[in-house]
Amino acid sequence: MAGTTICHRAPLSLSLLRRRSYVRHPSLLPVYSQLSTDTASKGKEFEGRVGFLGIGIMGCPMALNLIKAGYDVTIWNRTKSKCDNLINLGAKYEPTPAQVASSCDVTFAMLADPASAAAVATGENGAVQGLGSGKGYVDVSTVDGATSKLICESVQKTGASFLEAPVSGSKKPAEDGQLIFLTAGDVALYERVASLLDIMGKSRFYLGDVGNGAAMKLVVNMIMGSMMASFSEGLLLAEKVGLDPNVLVEVVSQGAISAPMYSLKGPAMVKATYPTAFPLKHQQKDLRLALGLAESVSQPIPIAAAANELYKVAKSQGLSDQDFSAVIEALKAKLQN
C-alpha cells in the first residue's frame, strides 16, 4: 500500500515516541513506528522544481529557506508585491496556482484559513488544474479535517499525491528552519519531500490518514491559546496585587510550568507591545476549529471554549492582526469596565 492515501480519519488514541521523525506505517497496523535511520534522520535529497503558494508571515520565510538551500522555487501570492523580495533572491513567479503546480514537481501551500486553502487548491485557476500523475501537493496550512480531505480528494482525482503537513511554530521558527511538521497522507510523498521538510523544520511526524495532521495541529493550538489566556490572567493579577509582572515571568520560566512561549512573549506583554508572530485572528480561528472537532466526538473542552470567547473580544477591539498575546488587552478592558 505504499504511496496510497486514505482520506478518512483514523483513531488518535495511540502514543508516539519522541524522535526527530516518526511514521504510522501505511499497512495500517495499530502502531506508530520510527522510520529507518537513514530515512528518519535525513531525507533523501529532493530532485525537481518546488512550488510555494502563499507568501505571508509563514510562507515567505519557509520559501526563502528553500531558496537559500539551492532549490529551484516558483512562487505565487494573491498580492504579487509580497513576492518581490523572493523574486530578487532567485525565485520564479507564476500568476496563478495552476501555473505553479503545472511547472513544478511538488507544490507547497501555506494559506490563512480553510476557505483560502480550498480556494487556492480547487477554485478557479486552482492548483489542481496544474496537477497530474507524478506530481505532489503538500498543504502546510492549518485547516479542519474536512477541508483537508476535500483537498486530498480533488488532488487525487488528477493522479497526483497529497500530503497534509500543518506546522507547529510561528514566524521566528519559520525563519530559523525550526518548525515541526505534523503530516498525514501519502507516505511515498512524505518520504519524497522529507529533505525539504528538514530544511524548513527541526522535526517531522507522519500520523497516518489524512485528517490526523489537521487534528493534531488543532489540538496543539487549542492548548497554546488556552495557555496564553491563562498567562495573561496571571500577569494582570500579579500587577493588581502589587507584584512585578517581570519577576513573575522569571519565576514561571524557571519552574515546572516553564514554556518558551512565556519567556518569549512575557516581557513584551508587560510593556503592552505585541509584535506579530502569530496573528490573534488565526489563534481564534484555530480555537473555533478545535471546538468543532471536539463537538464532532462529543468531547467537552470548556477551558478552550472560555478562551475562545476572550479572543473574540480581542478581535472586536481591533486586535485581529496583532500577535495572539494581545489577548491580554481583552482582559484589561474587562477590568476597566
VENPEPE-V480926 format. One line per field, one symbol per residue. phi: phi as a letter, one per 40 degrees, with the letter a starting at -180 (. if undefined). burial: b if it has 24 or more other ideal C-beta (glycine too) atoms within 12 Angstrom, else e. Layout:
BEGIN
phi=???
burial=???
END
This chain:
BEGIN
phi=.dgcbbccccdbcccbccadabaccccgccabbccddccccaccdcbhcbbabhbbdccccccccccccgccbbbaadcccccdccccchccbbcadccccccbcbbcbbbcadcccccccbccfcdccbcadgcbbbcbccbccccccccdccccccgcbbbcadbbhbdcdcccgbcbcbbahccccdccbdccccccbcaabbbhcdhccccccccccccccccccccccccccdcccgcccccddccccbbccdaddccccddccccgbbccbbddccccccccccccccccbfbcbccccccdcccccccccgbdccccccddccccccccc
burial=eeeebbbebbebeeebeeebbbbbbbeeeeebeebeeebbeebeebeebbbbbbbbbbbbbbbbbbbeeebbbbbbbeeeeebeebbeeebbbbebbbbbbbbbbbbbbbbbbbebbbbbbbeeebbbbbbbeebbbbbbbbbbbbbbbbbbbbbbebebbbbbbbbbbbbebbeebbbbbbbbbbbbbbbbbbbbbbbbbebbbbbbbbbbbbbbbbbbbbbbbbbbbbbbbbbbebbeeeeebeebbeebeeeeeeeebbebbbbbbbeeebebbbbbbbbbbbbbbbbbbbeeeeeebeebbbbbbbbbbbbebebbbbbbbbbbbbbbeeeee
END
